[in-house]
Amino acid sequence: MLGWLETCRRLYNRCLRDLKTWLNSRKCPIDRCSLNEEYIVPADLPFPSYLQQKRQLTQWKKENPWLKAAHSQVTQDVVKRMHNTWEAFKKRGFGFPRFKKYGQFRSFLFPQFKNHPLQLPSWEGMGVGDYQIKLPKIGSVLIELHRPIPDGFVIKQIRVLSRARGTKWYVVITVQSDIEVPNPLPKGRGLAADVGLENFLTTSDNFTVKPGLFFRELQSRLKELQRKASRKKKGSKNWEKAQIKVAKLHHKIANSRKNFHFQVAHQLCDQGDMVFVEDIDFRVSAKGFLGKSMLDGGFGQFRTILQWVCWKRDKFFAQVDHKYSSQICPNCGTHTGKKPLSQRQHICPECNYQTTRDHAAAEVLLQRGLDKVRTDCAERKLPGNGGLSGPVADWLDKCRSRNTQERS
Ligand SMILES: [Zn+2]
């Protein structure tokens, strides 16, 4: 499987090389020479599109037998992957596909399956969760099945992932069914969550979650391992061993963090029926003065997980405008001006409302979230509002009665 990854990586770079050369060759006018570098590409050479390169792949395979090592659909998907990145770059304007260095290509995909690839192991004495997965051209691999494939689902594709420098392997099985699951509708009790550094999270009910303790402990262990690894001679056997140790710990930290995020997301879903969070782009704030500690929290990942957990548990999820959320008094709506980050209390000069800074921000977010739901329901952007209760429903009733009065 490591060999396949290396084959895929080289193919990916080859495709990208052709794309880049073509682009560079078209950069200067046809009757002139470039001052930097000349790319000799025939004028009528078509753009190396996905289809074009997919066709070329057959030719390449004849010239380079090493390409045949991997399954043909897997190699086709590599070409597609490069072009997906390229298309995404064209759309967003950033993130030009990059050459992958050794070890940077960490997964390959089997895009389709005819037969059910999972089977019970053919020999006895295996544990309960143990299964075999039959991968084309690789053969049967023993796996630990984390959850059974539900009935009525078809296996669409399988991605094989390598983690921690190829010492840990995962298979991600994508299943599909034609059952339609409706998106959760706004209903019931709402709550908003404000994420921060001192407390991982504060809700509008003043429920707080401390940042995961596991993290600091693992972090100091990571520092120690990194120090040890840096003393080894680069490229030596001991160096590789030390690198694997570091990679494994990184992997563990990422898993613990994810687990923590899932737990917090479920806690929030236990407490309310609508969850609102701020729409801040955490990648941007991570560049600012809070720096890396912002990324350590993985707030962006948390929001994605929260959205997924909400959907799964039929809770309404929405992102609301984050601007000035920490500068407005949730009690009277006064703009209290910018608070320095060291000021952890909110004390309103107008109405004397006192609470913690994060709680006040969460309350503001909740008000904005409910406002958003109201307007969206009134404008019928959200289908139906039958299940509404509490302030949203009251407000809608008021709206409706006002409308009828006006009409009459
Ligand atoms: Zn106030």
Boltz pocket constraint, residues with backbone or C-beta under 6 A from the ligand:
constraints:
  - pocket:
      binder: B
      contacts: [[A, 329], [A, 330], [A, 331], [A, 332], [A, 333], [A, 334], [A, 348], [A, 349], [A, 350], [A, 351], [A, 352], [A, 353]]
      max_distance: 6.0
